[in-house]
Amino acid sequence: MIRAVIFDMYETLVTLMTGPRCFSRDMAAIAGADTERFRAAWRATEDARMLGHMTFEAAVRQAMERSGCFTEAAFGRIIDLRRASREIRPERLHGEILPMLTALHDRGVKVGLITNCQSEEAEAIRESILWPHFDVPVLSCEAGVMKPDPAIFRLCLEQLRMSPRECLYVGDGGSHELEAAQALGMRAVQAAWYLTDDPIQPVGRLTAFPAADSPLAILDQLN
């Protein structure tokens, strides 16, 4: 019997495909940088950002400097846009997300969160309408470990005080999270409700895992 559902955050509970966007190509455009040069410099900071070794602001500055395009004006515009792009607004939530989280709690099911995120994303998550729904939130930049490392899953399980077989993991499938959860003994389901054909989306539909096409369909996975 499932006693806890552990969710991914981005493209699972909230989508970043709507509203203002600020990915590496957008930052390069604001800075007037060569896109590929900037993206390479940005990717080089990924582990440090996700593990909490470098703030988002420090990573942007470093990527701009290494791309030869740093100006205070462009730096400020990027920081402001990035923060706006990570705000968890109602229009970025599928209409069934909050009812689904409420229904889980009503059934006595614990709700966990495991997300790879950086400093400005952690801040947005903590300030969001979703935050009170998490019994055990594990944010990579605070935990110092990131998916698909089994250690971040074990950390959540330990805090939930549950075995893998008592937990359902739900995510869009980025960062090989579904494979990692399944390898530990959890049932893994792909969150498919935000999937689109947008090339910037991290993953498409995965045939190796059952998929839920709406958040409330997760309730059918509890038995």
PEJO-V185312 format. One record per backbone hydrogen bond with DSSP energy under -0.5 kcal/mol. CO is the residue of the C=O (numbers start at 1). NH is the residue of the N-H. If there is no record, write none. Layout:
# PEJO-V185312
CO_NH, CO_NH
This chain:
# PEJO-V185312
3_110, 4_168, 5_7, 5_112, 6_170, 7_114, 9_12, 9_13, 9_14, 14_11, 14_12, 23_26, 23_27, 24_28, 25_29, 26_30, 27_31, 28_32, 28_33, 34_38, 35_39, 36_40, 37_41, 38_42, 39_43, 40_44, 42_45, 43_46, 45_49, 46_50, 47_51, 48_53, 48_54, 49_52, 55_59, 56_60, 57_61, 58_62, 59_63, 60_64, 61_65, 62_66, 63_67, 64_69, 65_68, 71_75, 72_76, 73_77, 74_78, 75_79, 76_80, 77_81, 78_82, 79_83, 80_84, 81_85, 82_86, 83_86, 84_87, 87_89, 89_92, 90_93, 92_15, 94_97, 96_100, 97_101, 98_102, 99_103, 100_104, 101_105, 102_106, 103_107, 104_109, 105_108, 110_5, 111_135, 111_136, 112_7, 113_138, 115_117, 115_140, 117_141, 118_121, 118_122, 119_123, 120_124, 121_125, 122_126, 123_127, 125_128, 128_131, 130_133, 131_134, 133_135, 136_113, 137_139, 138_115, 139_142, 139_143, 140_144, 140_145, 146_149, 149_152, 149_153, 150_154, 151_155, 152_156, 153_157, 154_158, 155_159, 156_160, 157_161, 157_162, 163_166, 164_167, 166_3, 166_4, 167_187, 168_6, 169_189, 170_8, 171_191, 173_176, 174_177, 176_180, 177_181, 178_182, 179_183, 180_184, 181_186, 182_185, 187_169, 188_210, 189_171, 190_192, 190_212, 192_195, 198_201, 205_207, 206_209, 210_190, 211_213, 212_192, 212_193, 214_217, 215_218, 216_219, 217_220, 218_221, 219_222, 222_2
